[in-house]
Amino acid sequence: MSETARDRHTLFEDLQAILTGSLVVSLGVAMYSHAMLALGGNSGLALLLQYSTGWSFAVIFSLVNLPFYILAVWRMGWAFTLRTFAAVSLVALLVKWTPDWIGFSNLAPLYASIAGSCLIGIGMLVLFRHRTGLGGINILAIWMQEKLGWRAGYVQLAIDFAILAAAFFILPTDKVALSVLGALIINMILVLNHRPGRYAGYS
């Protein structure tokens, strides 16, 4: 068997990664939502809009990702786009359903920031390693890593801080500070564990 064939992910492997990654990410996002913290990327934008408008995260998250599917098809191909669409849809639904399955009667914002960001970072890592994004900035970050060799974590970190800056207009300063801490944790997980060429498997 060739090296290429041996390294390629099977359909089953991709499906379990999408399910696992989406579930882990959605739990982290649910913790952030309950603690009213902000995130970077499109999920962070969706959370800020949820806080300011009261609209459903699931609806907002799905809508803000629509324009980025064009970039995904153009630069990453249909297979990547379909996997990403599936992950985005799953995260949107799971974040909506999680409060019906688990309750946070006492969730300290600091713990939500640390534990939630670890869950989100690990879930994104699982998805990234199966060439699946979470829409928006993830698509751009993965494409820039593959085409330019820039680490996805660094690209996303820069854009995340721009989005988090907008949180100052919506959230208290202490919540923004905890959100920045969470963004650092998420992106360090990606930087340290998703380097170009380190992981050979692909879909």
Secondary structure as UniProt FT lines:
FT   HELIX           3..7
FT   HELIX           11..35
FT   HELIX           41..53
FT   HELIX           57..71
FT   HELIX           72..76
FT   HELIX           78..101
FT   HELIX           109..128
FT   TURN            129..131
FT   HELIX           137..148
FT   HELIX           152..166
FT   HELIX           167..169
FT   HELIX           173..193
FT   TURN            196..198
//
